[in-house]
Structure formats: structure tokens, C-alpha cells
Amino acid sequence: MISISNLSKRYGAQVLFEGVNLRLDPGKRYGIVGANGSGKSTFLRMLTQEEYADGGDINIPSGLAIGTMNQDHFAYEDWQIADVVMLGKKELAEAVIEKERLLHDPHSDPMKIAEMEMVIADNDGYAAQAQIAEILSGLGIPEEKHFESMSVLSGGYKLRVLLAQVLFCNPDVLLLDEPTNHLDILSIRWLESFLCQRSGIVVVVSHDRSFLNRVCTHVADVDYQTIKIYKGNYDAFLAAKEADDALRKLEAEKAEKRIDDLQQFVTKFKAKASKARQAQSKAKMIERMEKDISEPVYSSRVFPRIQFEAVRPPGKTVLEITGICKSYEAHPVLNNVNWRVHRGDKWAVIGPNGVGKSTLLKIVMDQLTADQGAVEWGHETYPTYFAQDHHAEIREDTTPYEWLYQFGPGEPIGAIRGILGNVLFSGDDVHKSTAALSGGECARLIIAKMMLLRGNVLVLDEPTNHLDMESIESLVEALRRFEGTVILVSHNRYVVERIANRVLELTPAGYDAFEGTYDEFIEKVGVDHLAYQVDQGNKTDAPKSKSSDRKREKKASADQRQAFQRESKDLQREVDNLETNIAELESRVAAIDDQFSDPVFFARTAPDEVRKLSDEKKSIQFELDKQMERWTVVQTELSALRDQYGLGS
């Protein structure tokens, strides 16, 4: 268990979080979410003591092993891939290396060899090769490469080996920062399964909504200058967060109403001697409440305003490729691909890693030359491109304003600044060095370029890799609203489902151009590249019958209702008690009001009795307001819980 008390961190005047109190428990998997720059990665580095807190404590029991992914993927160029993974268990790796050296030394001490054997046995070393092979294969590195040197791999695959290294280490606490960015669909699904089987603590920063939904038991939200843990996956967090925000808004409105009521009292009685002290007290109360309202803590979540407008409609046929072939040395990736794109189509290009998805987009955008075949753009087509390696497109010796201006030199300054503001570059941010831009900022700047150019065909290769959830949501909605044509490569199921009305599936065996949504594609061909582990060449995961689907859905629905009833039992009991109390209090207030409304009541009743009833009514009304406020809170919590279990209102 890791306990965190009164933690605070700031950079200059910017407060990331303060007064944070958390506990991270074994067997739980925490997704860290929040806007870019809110402090997610900083929090991870604080857990490993790479960064220190400005205040508070992080209490980690001695002996608790913490594993993080090594980021220097050029550190092991001459090492065998499997040996790099074994370095995750340093003692084991050193013993294996020393044993091999001793075995090849004719003068070595047999007792020393036996000692190394014991170290290997104590670290379960004889099962290590099988474990390493399983992890590497799961992360998409074929078995025939496991004993080649790291230098044969691209940068992205080197990072997969370093991820395999920390997974093989099997630490008590596993900390991962955006682990899915360099993985393909199948590797992501394997990683999800691997993480869900762990018994230790998992803490992962990710902007992949589907990944968080499948992996997380809890979500830690970095927002409002604090970190709050919500139970459940990402969708459950969204429902609970919405309820929290609604409650926060309600409390702010009640505070403003309370200030108005207090101000009326002060205005009415400040000149009256008998009430002057009370008026002064309430004036001080107003001052304190207004200070709280005037210095609110705002959410760090900001949605960019993304809108794509086409300069003009293209002809009916937007793009036609015929006989496209492409190989890298002796390895073919595209073989005789024929594909036609029409105006208004929104294509998702999907398939396992290495089958040529990015290659096809580069050929289409004339960034790469095909070995054979032709690419023909239709009449009046104006394509714009979001490359997967988009960071390299932005020079480091300029500013966001200068970089964007070069693509629209005839545009007014206000128009350039307006587009930059829409993608969250405001004030002095437009003049900062592009060398200092984060991955998310670079991605938003490329989107700004696409907005400025007003292309009628948007070609996007993994556009969401570095974007936060708010930017992803804004981009998805902008692409859905866009009246032009979209060609998209993405491993994010949420993105594909929301945007695509056509699917181009690439496999090692060929391709399939399907005219329908992704759900319709799954139903037809029986392969869900974005949800299941499938063999790259075989479509073996046929969908179950609709009858069995309905049975499974019915059972899942019943299980959800039972789980909701168990977890909501205490809340429901409190609601029942509150409603009983409220009814009794309202009944008593109504009875007193009936007496007061009797024309002869005040003539017949002694003044002391009248005052007594009046005081009783005020007391009851105060208690009634408290009970109603609590009832609202509990109902909000119940509503969030219903949403969490998918039961609606």
C-alpha cells in the first residue's frame, strides 16, 4: 500500500495540485487522467522520487519494488533482445551472464558455477526464457527476432522491448506512462489482459478511453488542483465526475443565494441598534463567502474548438488507387491494392501492425513512392495530411504563430490568432519556441494547419496518440460534422466507431474494402481488430449467434442490477429515511401554517405561545432545508451509480 498525505506540487505560480490525500492498494489498477499539463506524469515521477513534492508526504513501505519503463531505447543496441528483457531482473541477468562466462572458462571454479545456478534457481530463472518469449510475442515482436540485437528494431519496437523489460520485472508497483502509444491493436489487447492478471498495484497514464475502460478498477482524476480517486473504469468515472460537477455548481448557486439573503438582512438592519451586531456579523460572513467565490478553483480541462470547413466540394470520385504494391527489401507490405474513395466517405484503415496502413497513407499523400501501381486524385480534391510522426513536421527554430502563418500568408493576423486560440494557443503561447512544444501541443498545431488549409479530404494517421481526452473528443466531433471526406488510421476503437462509415482492412493476405460502419464490418467478417486478439492471417474469432449474445446480455444486465442493488443499499436506505423525515417535517410546518392562517388564532392565543410556534417553525424549516440538501446529494450519488452500472435513470 502507498499512502499519500497533504501532497502539493507547483511550478512557479502554477499550482498542479495541493492537499492531496490518497491511498493506492494492491490488486487495484489506477488510471491517471486529466488535461495535458495538469500534472499526471509529474505525479508518476513523484512516486519514483524523480521529482520531489513542495509539501506533504508519499509513504512507500521499504522493500516495495517499483517498476517504470526505461525511456533510453538506444542504450542496448548491441544486446540481444531477450537479454534486454531479462535485465528487468538484474540479479538473474547478472547470474546468467556470469554462468555463461564461467562455462566458457576452462579454469573456472565449479563452486562458483554452482553458486550462480542457485541464484538462477532462486529467481525462477529456468522459466525465464519462456516468460520472456511470451511477453515479447504478446507485444508483437516475433519469436525469430528474440535473439537478434536491438539494433535491428525501429524506435517504436525498441520501446516495446523496454516495456517487456519492466513487465518481466514483475514489480510490486507498476507505473506506466502512455504505454499504448507505440503498440498496435493486438499488442494493446495483450497488454490489457496481462495487466488485468496482476496482483500488485498498477498506475497508468493513458488517453486511450477503451484501454482505460478495460484495465482500470479506479480512476485518479487530476483536476481542480487536486487528485481525486473514483471507483470503476473510465465510463464510470465520467458519470461520477458529471455528478460531482453538477453538485459543485449547485453548491455555488446556493452560496450566491445565501449571500443575497445575508445582504438583505444587513441592508435592512444595519442602522437598527438592536440588530447592529448581527448585521455586522453577517457582513463579515458575506466577506468570507465572497472571497471563496472570487477565488474559485477552475477545472484544468479545456476543450479546443475544432471545426473543419472544405474550401469547395470535390468531384464524386475523390481518390482511386490501382495495383499498389510496396515492399521493404524482401518484405512485401502492400500487394496489388485497388481502392476507390467517394465524396463524403469516412474510411477507417485498420489491421495488425506491419501490414502497411501508414505506408498506404504515405503513398497516397506522395510522401513515399510505390513499387508498382498508380494513385489518382479526383477533380477539385484538396487533401491535407496528419502524419503519425507529426512532431518532425514542425521546425524547432520558430513559433506556433510563425509556423502556421507560412501556410496562410494572405490571411489576416486575427484569423491566424483565432485558429491558434481555438486549439488552445493563446496569449504569449503563440510566440513560444516550437522546440518546447509537447506532443499534444504539436498535434493541436497540425490540426490548426488542417483547419487553415480547408482541405476537402482529411488524411489522418493516428491523430489521437498525444491528445488528451478533451482534445480527442473535440476532434472526433469535428470529423463527424465534417461534410468532406476522411481517411483515418487509428487503433482507438472509440474513434473508429464514432467516425467511420467505411472500413479498409489490410492483412498479410490482402485487403478488404467494406462499405459500412465498423460494427457492421465486425458482424460480417467476424474479426474485431480493435477488441480481440486475432491471428494476423486467419479470421478465427467468428461472432457468436445473436441468440447467445442476447442470453449473455440478459445475464450481464441481471448481474449489473444485482451489483447495483448491493452497492446502493445504504444509499437507498438513507433516501427512504430522508423522505420519511421530510414528509413529517413538512406535515408539521403545514399544521403550524394552518393555525397561523386561522383569522381568530392570534386573538385567542397568548403571545408566548405564538412566539413558541413561530420559533418551532423556523427550527423545523432549517432542519427541512438540511434534509432536502442531503436528499439531493444522495440522489445524485445514486444517479451516478446507476450510470456506472449502465441502468439509466
Secondary structure as GFF3:
##gff-version 3
##sequence-region A 1 649
A	DSSP	beta_strand	2	11	.	.	.	ID=ss1
A	DSSP	beta_strand	14	24	.	.	.	ID=ss2
A	DSSP	beta_strand	29	33	.	.	.	ID=ss3
A	DSSP	alpha_helix	40	47	.	.	.	ID=ss4
A	DSSP	beta_strand	55	59	.	.	.	ID=ss5
A	DSSP	beta_strand	66	68	.	.	.	ID=ss6
A	DSSP	alpha_helix	81	86	.	.	.	ID=ss7
A	DSSP	alpha_helix	90	103	.	.	.	ID=ss8
A	DSSP	alpha_helix	110	122	.	.	.	ID=ss9
A	DSSP	three_ten_helix	125	127	.	.	.	ID=ss10
A	DSSP	alpha_helix	128	138	.	.	.	ID=ss11
A	DSSP	three_ten_helix	143	145	.	.	.	ID=ss12
A	DSSP	three_ten_helix	150	152	.	.	.	ID=ss13
A	DSSP	alpha_helix	155	169	.	.	.	ID=ss14
A	DSSP	beta_strand	173	177	.	.	.	ID=ss15
A	DSSP	alpha_helix	185	196	.	.	.	ID=ss16
A	DSSP	beta_strand	201	205	.	.	.	ID=ss17
A	DSSP	alpha_helix	209	215	.	.	.	ID=ss18
A	DSSP	beta_strand	218	223	.	.	.	ID=ss19
A	DSSP	beta_strand	226	231	.	.	.	ID=ss20
A	DSSP	alpha_helix	234	269	.	.	.	ID=ss21
A	DSSP	three_ten_helix	273	275	.	.	.	ID=ss22
A	DSSP	alpha_helix	276	294	.	.	.	ID=ss23
A	DSSP	beta_strand	317	328	.	.	.	ID=ss24
A	DSSP	beta_strand	331	342	.	.	.	ID=ss25
A	DSSP	beta_strand	346	350	.	.	.	ID=ss26
A	DSSP	alpha_helix	357	364	.	.	.	ID=ss27
A	DSSP	beta_strand	372	377	.	.	.	ID=ss28
A	DSSP	beta_strand	383	386	.	.	.	ID=ss29
A	DSSP	three_ten_helix	390	393	.	.	.	ID=ss30
A	DSSP	alpha_helix	400	405	.	.	.	ID=ss31
A	DSSP	alpha_helix	413	422	.	.	.	ID=ss32
A	DSSP	three_ten_helix	427	431	.	.	.	ID=ss33
A	DSSP	three_ten_helix	434	436	.	.	.	ID=ss34
A	DSSP	alpha_helix	439	453	.	.	.	ID=ss35
A	DSSP	beta_strand	457	461	.	.	.	ID=ss36
A	DSSP	alpha_helix	469	481	.	.	.	ID=ss37
A	DSSP	beta_strand	485	489	.	.	.	ID=ss38
A	DSSP	alpha_helix	493	499	.	.	.	ID=ss39
A	DSSP	beta_strand	502	507	.	.	.	ID=ss40
A	DSSP	beta_strand	510	514	.	.	.	ID=ss41
A	DSSP	alpha_helix	518	525	.	.	.	ID=ss42
A	DSSP	alpha_helix	546	597	.	.	.	ID=ss43
A	DSSP	alpha_helix	601	604	.	.	.	ID=ss44
A	DSSP	alpha_helix	607	644	.	.	.	ID=ss45
###
